[in-house]
Amino acid sequence: MKYSCILFDLDGTLIDSGDSVRRSFEYALEKMNHPNPEIFDVDQLLGPPILDSFQEVFGFSLEEAIKAYDFYLEEYVGNGQMFGAQLYDGVEETIRKLAKDGCLLGVATTKNEKNARKIINCLPVDIELMQVFGTQDDGSRSEKQEIIRDFLHVHEVMHLSEVLMVGDRYYDILGAKAVGIDSVGVTYGCGSEDELRVAGATYLIDSIEELLEIIY
């Protein structure tokens, strides 16, 4: 086995959450009286921190973005949109095999950690809740590399050559590179193959099952 510690991004890698994220953004934009609340391309919003998206995509100030984020959470968490996401085909079986074979599995996401753990808790995947790392309630630890480093530190993973980050956006790939670990870019998610290639993914795969060929 080439890699014994596998970290996964959540949205666009393990789960297809496009509809729930789109509805939550539209809800927030309507509450903020944004002139164009309808979202036609949700892919650009899956991966980056929510606060960043409100500022960079919709032009909000930081103060406005914080308010919009509260509205987003009102719909996403309060109204249960986050539980509408579905696992991608093959994810359940792939993770079950890796867990059975003794891999340390984790989630490294820029989603709020508490919400990410609630989502994982409702899905049939063999990843312990204490192995789900994300952004903190106060907005800290929002960079992918910080999340990866904290996971490795807490779980006392010493050999970086045995760690693999799996994600669908360039944030995942650059975060892995900054920490010094290999990465897998999945082309079935929200990022393009070109995006992942330019970011420097160690491997590219079209389905989660292909991950096993890399690890074994």
HUNORZI-V770696 format. One record per residue. N is the residue number from 1. RES is the residue in one small letter. SS is DSSP state (a for helix, b for strand, c for the rest). PHI is phi in radians with two decimals (none if undefined). Layout:
BEGIN
N;RES;SS;PHI  N;RES;SS;PHI
END
This chain:
BEGIN
1;m;c;none  2;k;c;-1.33  3;y;c;-2.18  4;s;c;-1.96  5;c;b;-2.24  6;i;b;-2.07  7;l;b;-1.89  8;f;b;-2.05  9;d;c;-1.20  10;l;c;-1.75  11;d;b;-1.15  12;g;c;1.45  13;t;c;-2.15  14;l;c;-1.65  15;i;b;-2.21  16;d;b;-1.66  17;s;c;-1.98  18;g;a;-0.97  19;d;a;-1.13  20;s;a;-1.18  21;v;a;-1.21  22;r;a;-1.04  23;r;a;-1.07  24;s;a;-1.24  25;f;a;-1.14  26;e;a;-1.09  27;y;a;-1.05  28;a;a;-1.13  29;l;a;-1.14  30;e;a;-1.13  31;k;a;-1.10  32;m;c;-1.55  33;n;c;1.01  34;h;c;-1.20  35;p;c;-1.14  36;n;c;-2.27  37;p;c;-1.38  38;e;c;-1.42  39;i;c;-1.87  40;f;c;-1.80  41;d;c;-2.18  42;v;c;-1.41  43;d;a;-1.00  44;q;a;-1.17  45;l;a;-1.69  46;l;c;-1.71  47;g;c;2.26  48;p;c;-1.19  49;p;c;-0.99  50;i;a;-1.02  51;l;a;-1.02  52;d;a;-1.10  53;s;a;-1.11  54;f;a;-1.09  55;q;a;-1.45  56;e;a;-1.41  57;v;c;-1.58  58;f;c;-1.88  59;g;c;1.32  60;f;c;-1.35  61;s;c;-1.27  62;l;a;-1.05  63;e;a;-1.08  64;e;a;-1.16  65;a;a;-1.11  66;i;a;-1.10  67;k;a;-1.14  68;a;a;-1.11  69;y;a;-1.10  70;d;a;-1.08  71;f;a;-1.15  72;y;a;-1.00  73;l;a;-1.17  74;e;a;-1.03  75;e;a;-1.47  76;y;a;-1.18  77;v;a;-1.69  78;g;a;-1.07  79;n;c;-1.72  80;g;c;1.37  81;q;a;-1.05  82;m;a;-1.14  83;f;a;-1.55  84;g;a;-1.55  85;a;c;-1.27  86;q;b;-2.12  87;l;b;-1.15  88;y;c;-1.20  89;d;c;-0.98  90;g;c;1.54  91;v;a;-1.14  92;e;a;-1.01  93;e;a;-1.19  94;t;a;-1.13  95;i;a;-1.17  96;r;a;-1.06  97;k;a;-1.16  98;l;a;-1.10  99;a;a;-1.14  100;k;a;-1.07  101;d;c;-1.52  102;g;c;1.60  103;c;c;-1.24  104;l;b;-1.46  105;l;b;-1.93  106;g;b;-2.64  107;v;b;-2.05  108;a;b;-2.14  109;t;b;-2.30  110;t;b;-1.50  111;k;b;-1.24  112;n;b;-0.92  113;e;a;-1.06  114;k;a;-1.08  115;n;a;-1.19  116;a;a;-1.09  117;r;a;-1.18  118;k;a;-1.11  119;i;a;-1.15  120;i;a;-1.05  121;n;a;-1.09  122;c;c;-1.69  123;l;c;-1.91  124;p;c;-1.42  125;v;c;-2.19  126;d;c;-1.53  127;i;c;-2.22  128;e;c;-1.21  129;l;a;-1.05  130;m;a;-1.28  131;q;a;-1.83  132;v;b;-1.83  133;f;b;-2.05  134;g;b;-2.68  135;t;b;-1.26  136;q;c;-1.40  137;d;c;-1.02  138;d;c;-1.50  139;g;c;1.57  140;s;c;-1.33  141;r;c;0.94  142;s;c;-1.70  143;e;c;-1.57  144;k;a;-1.02  145;q;a;-1.15  146;e;a;-1.12  147;i;a;-1.13  148;i;a;-1.10  149;r;a;-1.05  150;d;a;-1.11  151;f;a;-1.05  152;l;a;-1.10  153;h;a;-1.17  154;v;a;-1.10  155;h;c;-1.63  156;e;c;0.94  157;v;c;-1.49  158;m;c;-1.76  159;h;c;-1.71  160;l;a;-1.13  161;s;a;-1.17  162;e;a;-1.76  163;v;b;-1.88  164;l;b;-2.33  165;m;b;-1.80  166;v;b;-2.03  167;g;b;-2.71  168;d;c;-1.97  169;r;c;-2.19  170;y;a;-1.11  171;y;a;-1.01  172;d;a;-1.14  173;i;a;-1.21  174;l;a;-1.18  175;g;a;-1.10  176;a;a;-1.12  177;k;a;-1.10  178;a;a;-1.13  179;v;a;-1.46  180;g;c;1.71  181;i;c;-2.10  182;d;b;-1.29  183;s;b;-2.47  184;v;b;-2.13  185;g;b;-1.72  186;v;b;-1.67  187;t;c;-1.55  188;y;c;-1.50  189;g;c;-1.54  190;c;c;-1.66  191;g;c;-1.57  192;s;c;-1.52  193;e;a;-1.07  194;d;a;-1.08  195;e;a;-1.02  196;l;a;-1.23  197;r;a;-1.18  198;v;a;-1.11  199;a;a;-1.18  200;g;c;1.74  201;a;c;-1.01  202;t;c;-1.16  203;y;b;-2.38  204;l;b;-2.21  205;i;b;-2.36  206;d;c;-1.71  207;s;c;-2.58  208;i;a;-1.16  209;e;a;-1.09  210;e;a;-1.15  211;l;a;-1.06  212;l;a;-1.09  213;e;a;-1.15  214;i;a;-1.30  215;i;a;-1.29  216;y;c;-1.69
END
